[in-house]
Amino acid sequence: MAKARTAFVCSECGSDFSKWQGQCSACGAWDTLSEVVLEPAAPVKSPASRRSGWAGRVDPPKVTALKDVEQGADVRVSTGIGEFDRVLGGGLVAGAVVLVGGDPGIGKSTLLLQAVASMAGTLPGLYVTGEESLAQVAGRAARLGLPLEGLNALAETGIERILEQAAQLRPRIIVADSVQTLWTESLTAAPGSVSQVRESAARLVRYAKETGTAVFLVGHVTKEGGIAGPRVLEHMVDAVLYFEGDSGSRFRVLRAFKNRFGAVNELGVFAMGDRGLKEVPNPSAIFLSGGSVSQPGSCVMVTREGTRPLLVEVQALVDASPLSNPRRVTVGLEGNRLAMLLAVLHRHGGIMTGDQDVFVNVVGGIRVQETAADLPVLLAVLSSLRDTPLAEKTIAFGEVGLSGEIRPVPNGEERLKEAATHGFVRAIVPRANAPKAGSYKGMEVIAVERLADALEYA
């Protein structure tokens, strides 16, 4: 027999090499190359098939002008869970492939079982479990009180047998829990390897596009928080959703990092209870702790996640440091940006924190990625340093530049409207985001251009 050809594939970027090496030269990751067996390509059957241009294909693809392609509106089906629909972009699209990742025990399987059971009355579903028995899945469904009419389950990990059952049952929704347990007989690698995960996911993606069946893939995460397996897995699917939050906490946040059918960075908030995950239609109420807003070191900001504004509380603690190199610790914010903001505070605000430990936390476990948090962070730091709370019912947002200017942020009107809805009466905002006089009755809008002006008003 001819010796099997092997290659070494990077689990981060999917690049392949002929020899093993400690670092991937394509993406720079260390110790990510694993050996896979290369399968020979299928030979061309006959000269006739070679002349047709595509071996084994009866109808070769044709080049089509984009202006001649018929465009139809995506028909969306509600999952029965409003927050889940929001993250998906308004509902589930036929033929969509969605990858759902998150820490163990955070609620991935629970949410998908609830959604599939809710849609089973109109769209028959197939729940494929590779980690649990059918009795465990049925027991969870009974514990959650879910309607199971039209929902079938299959305990299988072989992708060929899964597709055979799907061809017979013709479900409209398939859940694969999880994609790391799937394997194909065409490869000799072990289940969970780079080649097995990539090929199994490719088979499911191909089946979804050919039949119009929506497919949900549950993905394991690494200790760094990314989805385990090759990074190409995230490129193959239509949407990538991540569960965020502590598994011991009651609240869960589902965020869209990729979505071909909706907005990116859309956010859905859920509360875990004895009957599964329950949607939270007004997340601003849970992210605000009423008793601590008026305490020193606290400032409420209006962030924007996807298409919705959210009110979150930013807390800061400034204390004398016994270390020669004071600590800068952030939870829910970028650490490097805090160091930059403290330098701006010293240079253009005259506030020295070089000998102080600074801790900043976003309440509720949410992660803020936009620059609108710059001004609230500095106001919270100053409030903790001076041990003086901000005025009652005050919100702030704005980007702080390196020269001390307060830059505008997108959708300022919507942020102010959300704050007014929750009873806030004072807002410190960039001058470019200031509305016309009298636009918000009962709310005093303070427009600032420089950091020194914002600190003086605060």
ABEGO torsion letter per residue (X at the ends): XBBBBBBBBBAAAGBBBABBBABBAAAGBBGABBBBBBBBBBBBABAAAAAAGBBGBABBBBBBBAAABBBBBBBBBBAGBAAAAAAAGGEBBBGBBBBBBEBBGAGAAAAAAAAAAAAAAABBBBBBBAABBAAAAAAAAAAAGBBABGBBBBBBABAAAAAAAAAAAGBABBBBOBAAABBBAABABBBGBAAAAAAAAAAAAAAAAAAGBBBBBBBBBBAAGBBBEBAAAAAABABBBBBBEBAABABBBBBBABBAABBBGBBBBBBBBAAEBBBBABAAAAABBAAAAABBGBBBBBBBBEABBBBBBBBBBBBBBABABBBBBBBGBBAAAAAAAAAAAAAAAGBBAAABBBBBBBBGGBBBABAAAAAAAAAAAAAAAAGBBBBBGBBBBEBBBAAGBBBBBBGAAAAAAAAAAAGBABBBBBAAABBBBGABBGBBBBBBABAAAAAAAX
